[in-house]
């Protein structure tokens, strides 16, 4: 009974997730400490310093290969 409840809660959580959308050119990675912004790096600046790569792997939950862009 307890396991079935856990599976039900996990399924409900997954069903409520929103699908992510691609980041725009104005996307920013923000570092904060105690609620204050310490530093913000625009995606365009990060991509100049670290070339983006396509990363792929098998997703065991969806049972199919997945690909995404990353700054390794």
Buried (B, 14 or more C-beta within 10 A) or exposed (E): EEEEEEEEEEEEEEEEEEEEEEEEEEEEEEEEEEEEEEEEEEBEEBEEEEEEEEEEEEEEEEEEEEEEEEEE
